[in-house]
């Protein structure tokens, strides 16, 4: 089963600064280990929302808004797609990821959302 692990946090670096290099190195190592174990499909971090845009459908109208998304309390920071046997295994993987944040960036606060993905040919 494929799971997407989505990390959310504040874009405000006023309090905690940018991610420490030690954290980024540890995440890279975690990704390498998951790839060697055959679990990793892909992973990636997302740049600041000031470099993006939102396209919404509301009231029958399409509305495009350039970033940054100041109205958001939390924004997506990155994602991982993994082949895992169960939701319990996905939770363990997310806990490993969050533990790295706790260890290397203790000022940061955020969450990792776990979502089971549809498989090819499966319909919602």
C-alpha positions as CSV (number, residue, x, y, z in Angstrom):
1,X,0.0,0.0,0.0
2,X,1.2,3.5,-0.8
3,X,1.1,6.1,1.9
4,X,1.8,9.8,1.6
5,X,3.3,11.4,4.7
6,X,2.7,15.2,4.6
7,X,4.6,17.5,6.9
8,X,3.0,20.8,7.9
9,X,4.5,23.6,9.9
10,X,4.8,27.4,10.2
11,X,6.5,29.3,7.5
12,X,7.6,31.9,10.0
13,X,11.3,31.6,10.6
14,X,11.2,34.5,13.0
15,X,11.2,32.2,16.1
16,X,13.1,29.1,14.9
17,X,15.1,30.1,11.9
18,X,15.6,28.0,8.8
19,X,16.0,24.2,9.2
20,X,19.4,23.3,10.6
21,X,21.8,21.5,8.3
22,X,22.0,18.6,10.8
23,X,18.3,18.1,10.4
24,X,18.5,18.1,6.6
25,X,21.4,15.6,6.7
26,X,19.5,13.3,9.1
27,X,16.4,13.4,6.8
28,X,18.6,12.5,3.9
29,X,20.0,9.5,5.8
30,X,16.5,8.4,6.8
31,X,15.4,8.6,3.2
32,X,18.4,6.6,2.0
33,X,17.7,3.9,4.6
34,X,14.0,3.7,3.5
35,X,15.1,3.4,-0.1
36,X,17.5,0.6,0.7
37,X,14.7,-1.2,2.6
38,X,12.4,-0.9,-0.5
39,X,10.0,1.4,1.2
40,X,10.7,4.8,-0.4
41,X,8.9,5.8,-3.6
42,X,9.8,9.5,-3.5
43,X,10.3,12.4,-1.0
44,X,10.7,16.1,-1.3
45,X,10.7,19.4,0.4
46,X,8.7,22.4,-0.7
47,X,10.0,25.9,-1.0
48,X,8.5,28.9,0.7
49,X,4.9,29.7,-0.4
50,X,6.1,33.1,-1.7
51,X,7.3,31.2,-4.7
52,X,3.9,29.5,-5.3
53,X,0.3,30.2,-6.0
54,X,-3.2,28.9,-5.1
55,X,-5.9,28.2,-7.6
56,X,-9.3,27.9,-5.9
57,X,-12.8,27.1,-7.1
58,X,-15.3,29.1,-5.0
59,X,-18.9,30.1,-5.8
60,X,-18.4,28.8,-9.4
61,X,-15.4,31.1,-9.9
62,X,-11.8,30.2,-10.3
63,X,-9.6,32.5,-8.1
64,X,-5.8,32.6,-8.3
65,X,-3.7,34.0,-5.5
66,X,0.0,34.4,-5.5
67,X,2.0,33.4,-2.4
68,X,2.9,33.9,0.3
69,X,-0.1,32.5,2.0
70,X,-0.3,34.7,5.1
71,X,-3.8,33.6,6.0
72,X,-2.6,30.1,6.6
73,X,-1.6,29.1,10.1
74,X,0.3,26.1,8.7
75,X,1.6,25.3,5.3
76,X,2.9,22.2,3.6
77,X,6.6,21.8,4.0
78,X,7.3,18.5,2.3
79,X,6.1,15.0,1.5
80,X,7.1,11.4,1.3
81,X,5.4,8.6,-0.6
82,X,6.2,5.1,0.8
83,X,5.2,1.5,0.1
84,X,4.3,0.2,3.5
85,X,2.4,-2.8,4.8
86,X,0.0,-1.0,7.1
87,X,-1.1,2.3,8.7
88,X,0.8,1.3,11.9
89,X,4.0,1.1,9.8
90,X,3.2,4.5,8.3
91,X,2.8,5.9,11.8
92,X,6.2,4.5,12.8
93,X,7.8,6.1,9.8
94,X,6.2,9.5,10.6
95,X,7.3,9.2,14.2
96,X,10.9,8.7,13.1
97,X,10.7,11.8,10.9
98,X,9.2,13.9,13.8
99,X,11.9,12.6,16.2
100,X,14.6,14.0,13.9
101,X,12.8,17.4,14.1
102,X,12.6,17.1,17.9
103,X,16.3,16.3,18.2
104,X,17.8,18.7,15.6
105,X,15.2,21.6,15.6
106,X,13.6,21.7,19.0
107,X,12.0,25.1,18.4
108,X,10.0,23.8,15.4
109,X,6.4,22.8,15.8
110,X,4.3,21.0,13.2
111,X,2.7,17.7,12.3
112,X,2.9,14.9,9.8
113,X,-0.4,13.8,8.2
114,X,-0.6,10.2,7.0
115,X,-2.8,9.4,4.0
116,X,-3.4,6.1,2.2
117,X,-3.3,6.6,-1.5
118,X,-5.5,5.1,-4.1
119,X,-3.8,2.4,-6.2
120,X,-3.8,2.5,-10.0
121,X,-7.1,1.4,-11.3
122,X,-8.9,2.0,-8.0
123,X,-11.6,4.7,-8.0
124,X,-12.6,7.0,-5.2
